[in-house]
Amino acid sequence: MGTSTPEALLDGDAVRAALAGPGSGDSGLGAGGLWTSLEVVAVAGSTNADLLRRGGAEGQVLVAESQVAGRGRMGRSWVSEPGASLTFSVLLRPVSMPASRRGWLPLLTGVSVACAVRDVSGVAAVLKWPNDVLAGSRKLAGILAEQSGDAVVIGIGLNVATPADALPVSPAGLPATSLLVEGASVSREALLARILLELERRYAAFSDDPDPARTGLLAEYRALCATLGRPVRVELPGGSVLIGVAEDIDADGRLLVASPEGKPPAPVSAGDVIHVR
């Protein structure tokens, strides 16, 4: 990645105003909605780790222009171009949600990010199970959920205006892209506000009724998931490999992979999925 220094931090006041809506006189935070605070910093170690360490009420949003210890899934590092990316984490406390359904939180976040990207930029973002947002076959954003006690922190890293020559090389071999490279020039503030609004709406509905079918979340995920219906290679924790066709997502957010031998689909709750051409 490049090493440029941002000229200015992301405008937190603009995000708060967008959350409040046009004509509103309040900040858009803490007025009966999910989001209670939004902090923007120049540098953080890891926004996920910082929020988990901080604790406190749910609804906190921490945005960093740069992370010195950013992380992705499976211990991978996440790097971002200062001033050209959205790198932020949110703190949730889904105490009313059954533990078996909390696996839906990163998927719910993926749907929210993809829908916000589509609406704000016009880029046809899709999902790669479990935690990647793609434009075509290129990685646009990554999502990492971490739990400690009753707290769940979800981190999102999204390439917004990163030029092609500054895009990271994925350890998994998935090429990266940005909204700029895909031909869209957007306001980071407007995009962040839209992601938070989309996430708030789905999180509230799923907290009230943690059934992905009844809330429509399962149908939304299926419609956006580029993994379904295609051959995949799943590298499972522990080093084993599962090869088959990604058939569906079950009620707990697991990927169902049908084997070539005709055995019942195997549910996968964690793993690195590679789309086989």
C-alpha positions in Angstrom: 0.0 0.0 0.0 1.0 3.6 -0.4 2.2 5.7 2.6 0.5 9.0 1.9 -0.8 11.0 4.8 -4.5 12.1 4.6 -5.0 15.9 4.3 -8.0 15.7 6.6 -9.9 13.2 8.7 -13.2 11.9 7.5 -15.8 14.5 8.5 -17.6 12.9 11.4 -20.1 15.9 11.6 -21.2 15.2 8.1 -21.8 11.6 8.9 -23.8 12.5 12.0 -25.9 15.0 10.0 -26.6 12.3 7.4 -27.7 9.9 10.1 -30.0 12.5 11.5 -31.7 13.0 8.1 -32.4 16.2 6.2 -33.9 19.0 8.2 -33.2 17.4 11.6 -31.8 19.5 14.3 -30.0 16.8 16.3 -26.8 14.9 15.7 -28.4 11.7 14.6 -26.7 9.8 17.5 -28.4 8.6 20.7 -31.8 9.8 19.7 -33.5 6.5 20.1 -31.5 4.8 17.4 -28.7 2.2 17.6 -25.7 4.5 17.1 -24.7 6.3 20.3 -21.2 7.7 19.4 -19.0 8.2 16.3 -15.3 8.9 16.7 -12.9 9.5 13.9 -9.1 9.1 14.6 -6.1 9.5 12.4 -4.4 6.3 13.5 -5.5 3.2 15.5 -3.9 -0.1 16.3 -7.0 -2.1 15.3 -10.4 -0.5 15.5 -11.9 -3.9 16.5 -9.4 -4.4 19.3 -9.7 -0.8 20.5 -13.5 -1.1 20.8 -13.4 -4.4 22.5 -10.8 -3.0 25.0 -12.9 0.1 25.6 -16.2 -1.7 26.3 -19.2 0.3 27.1 -22.7 0.5 25.6 -23.5 -0.8 22.2 -23.8 1.6 19.2 -20.3 2.9 19.3 -18.6 3.6 15.9 -14.8 4.0 15.7 -13.4 5.2 12.3 -9.6 5.2 11.7 -7.8 6.7 8.6 -5.0 4.2 9.2 -4.5 1.1 11.3 -1.1 -0.2 12.4 -2.4 -3.6 13.5 -5.5 -4.1 11.3 -6.6 -7.7 11.0 -8.7 -9.8 8.6 -10.0 -13.3 9.0 -7.6 -16.2 9.8 -5.0 -13.8 11.2 -4.4 -11.9 8.0 -3.4 -8.3 8.1 -5.7 -5.6 6.6 -4.1 -2.5 5.3 -5.8 0.7 4.0 -4.9 3.7 2.0 -5.2 6.8 4.4 -7.9 9.1 3.1 -9.0 6.7 0.4 -10.7 3.9 2.4 -13.3 3.4 5.0 -11.9 1.5 8.0 -14.2 1.3 10.9 -15.7 -0.9 13.6 -19.1 -1.0 15.4 -19.8 -2.3 18.9 -23.0 -4.4 19.3 -24.4 -6.3 22.3 -27.0 -8.7 20.9 -28.1 -10.0 24.3 -31.5 -11.0 23.1 -30.2 -13.0 20.1 -29.6 -16.7 20.5 -25.9 -17.6 20.3 -26.6 -19.9 17.4 -27.9 -17.0 15.3 -25.1 -14.6 16.1 -23.2 -16.1 13.2 -25.6 -14.1 11.0 -24.1 -10.8 12.2 -21.2 -10.6 9.7 -23.5 -11.9 7.0 -26.1 -9.2 7.9 -23.3 -6.7 7.8 -22.2 -7.9 4.4 -25.7 -7.4 3.0 -25.8 -3.9 4.5 -22.5 -3.0 3.0 -23.3 -4.4 -0.5 -26.7 -2.6 -0.5 -25.2 0.7 0.6 -22.4 0.4 -2.1 -25.0 -0.3 -4.8 -27.2 2.6 -3.7 -24.5 5.2 -3.2 -22.0 4.3 -6.0 -24.0 2.3 -8.5 -21.4 -0.5 -8.4 -23.1 -3.9 -8.5 -21.5 -5.2 -5.3 -22.0 -8.9 -4.4 -21.1 -11.2 -1.5 -18.6 -14.0 -1.2 -19.4 -16.2 1.8 -18.7 -15.5 4.6 -17.2 -12.1 4.8 -16.1 -10.5 1.5 -17.8 -7.9 -0.6 -16.9 -8.1 -4.3 -17.2 -6.1 -7.5 -17.2 -8.8 -10.1 -14.5 -11.2 -9.0 -12.4 -8.6 -7.2 -12.4 -7.8 -3.5 -13.9 -4.5 -2.5 -14.3 -4.9 1.2 -13.7 -7.3 4.1 -15.6 -7.9 7.3 -14.4 -9.3 10.6 -16.6 -10.0 13.6 -15.1 -10.7 17.0 -16.9 -11.6 20.2 -15.9 -11.0 23.9 -18.6 -11.8 26.5 -21.8 -10.3 25.3 -20.1 -7.8 23.1 -19.6 -8.4 19.3 -17.4 -6.0 17.4 -17.7 -5.9 13.6 -14.9 -4.3 11.6 -15.3 -3.2 8.0 -12.5 -2.3 5.6 -13.7 -0.8 2.2 -11.6 0.5 -0.6 -13.3 3.7 -1.7 -10.9 5.9 -3.7 -7.8 3.8 -3.6 -5.9 4.0 -7.0 -5.1 0.8 -8.8 -1.4 1.0 -8.1 -2.0 1.3 -4.3 -4.4 -1.7 -4.0 -3.3 -4.5 -1.7 -2.4 -8.0 -2.8 -4.7 -10.4 -1.0 -2.9 -13.3 0.8 -5.7 -15.6 -0.6 -4.9 -14.5 -4.1 -8.2 -12.7 -4.6 -7.5 -9.5 -6.6 -8.5 -6.2 -4.9 -10.4 -3.3 -6.3 -11.9 0.0 -5.2 -15.0 2.0 -6.1 -12.7 4.4 -7.9 -11.2 1.7 -10.0 -14.7 0.4 -10.7 -15.5 3.9 -12.1 -17.4 5.4 -9.1 -16.4 8.6 -7.3 -18.3 8.9 -4.0 -18.2 10.7 -0.7 -16.8 8.6 2.1 -19.1 10.3 4.5 -22.2 9.6 2.5 -21.2 6.0 2.1 -20.4 5.4 5.7 -23.7 7.0 6.8 -25.6 4.8 4.4 -23.8 1.6 5.6 -24.7 2.5 9.2 -28.3 3.2 8.4 -28.6 -0.1 6.4 -26.9 -2.0 9.3 -29.1 -0.4 12.0 -32.3 -1.4 10.2 -31.3 -5.0 9.7 -29.8 -5.4 13.1 -33.0 -4.0 14.8 -35.2 -6.4 12.8 -33.0 -9.4 13.4 -32.7 -8.6 17.1 -36.5 -8.5 17.4 -37.0 -11.7 15.5 -33.7 -13.7 14.9 -35.2 -15.8 12.2 -33.5 -15.0 8.9 -36.3 -16.4 6.8 -39.1 -14.4 8.5 -37.1 -11.1 8.5 -36.2 -11.5 4.8 -32.4 -11.6 5.6 -31.9 -15.0 4.2 -33.6 -14.1 0.9 -31.5 -10.9 0.7 -28.3 -12.8 1.3 -29.1 -15.5 -1.2 -29.9 -12.8 -3.9 -26.5 -11.1 -3.3 -24.3 -14.1 -2.8 -22.0 -14.9 -5.7 -20.8 -18.1 -4.0 -24.1 -20.0 -4.3 -24.5 -22.3 -7.2 -20.9 -22.5 -8.1 -18.1 -25.0 -7.5 -16.0 -24.1 -4.4 -12.9 -25.3 -2.6 -13.3 -24.7 1.2 -10.1 -24.7 3.3 -11.3 -25.6 6.7 -9.8 -24.8 10.1 -7.3 -27.5 10.9 -6.1 -27.9 7.3 -8.7 -30.1 5.8 -10.3 -29.3 2.4 -13.9 -29.6 1.2 -14.7 -29.6 -2.5 -18.2 -29.3 -3.9 -20.9 -27.0 -5.0 -22.1 -24.2 -2.7 -25.8 -25.1 -2.6 -27.4 -22.8 0.0 -27.2 -21.0 3.3 -28.9 -22.5 6.3 -30.8 -20.9 9.2 -27.6 -20.4 11.2 -25.7 -18.7 8.3 -23.6 -21.8 7.4 -22.7 -22.5 3.9 -24.1 -25.9 2.6 -21.7 -27.6 0.3 -22.9 -30.6 -1.8 -20.2 -33.2 -2.5 -19.7 -34.8 -5.9 -20.5 -38.2 -4.4 -24.1 -37.2 -3.8 -23.9 -37.1 0.0 -26.0 -34.7 2.0 -24.7 -31.2 1.9 -22.0 -30.5 4.5 -22.6 -27.4 6.7 -19.6 -25.1 6.9 -19.5 -22.5 9.7 -16.0 -21.3 9.1 -13.5 -21.6 6.3 -11.7 -19.9 3.5 -13.9 -20.3 0.3 -12.2 -20.2 -3.1 -14.5 -19.9 -6.1 -13.4 -22.5 -8.6 -13.6 -21.4 -12.2 
